[in-house]
Amino acid sequence: MDSTKKQNIIHQEFEDHILLNDYSKKLKWIRAKADRVYNKKISVQNNYLKKQVVLFQKRIFIFKERTKFQLKRFYNLYAR
């Protein structure tokens, strides 16, 4: 294998490592934001069913934010 192929492989592995780190940081940020917003709403509710509705809203929020982030990331990868 010539040196340019080796350099390309090393560069690709480095980019993958950076993307994984950014991805995990972004997911932690999304989770923290959802916790900040929805934990207050959950603690205020005294009815079990209302708490479940707020938990469901929290899960939907996390899913939507994660999907937006993934779409943006894949668009940036393939738009080059």
N, C-alpha and C positions, 0 to 999 in steps of 0.2 A: 504494500500500500504506500503510495507516495505521500509526501509531507503535506500537500494541500488537502488531501482527503482526511488525514489525521487532524489537521487544524480545524477543518469544517466540523468533524465529529466532536472535538473538544469544545468548540464554540457552541454547537447545538446543545451539548450537555450542560454547559454553563448557563445558556439561556433558559433551559428547562428548569434548572435549579433556582434561578431568579424568579421565574414565573410561579413556581411552587411556593416560594417564600412570600411573594406578593399575594398569592391566592389565599394562603392560610391567614395572613394578616388581615386581608379584606373580609374574610369570613368571620374572624374574631370581632372585627369592627361592626359588622352587620349584627352579630349576636348581641354585642354590648348595647347597640342602639335599640334593638328590640327589647332587651331587658329594661333599659331605662324608660322606654315609653310605656310598655305594657305591664310591667310589674306593679306600677302605681295603680293602674286600672284594676288589676286582679285583686290587690289588697283592699280596695274600696268595696268591691262586690261582696255581699253577704250571702247571696243565693248561689248554690252549687252550679246550677245550669248557666247562670250568667258568667260565672268564672270560666266555665268550659267554653263559652262563646268567645270570651276575651282571649283565652289560650289559643283557640282556633284562629282568631284574627292575628295573633302573634306569629303563629306558624305560617300563615299565608303571607304575612309581611316578609318574613325571613326567606321564604321560597321566591317571592317576586324579586327581592333585592339580589339574591344569589343568581337568579336567572338573568337579570339585567347585567350583572357583573360578568357572568360567563359569556353572554352574547357580545358584550363590548370587547372582552379579551380575545375571543375567537375572531371577531371582525378585525381587530388590530393585527392579529397574527397573519391572517390570510389576505389582508389588504396591501401588504408589502409588494 
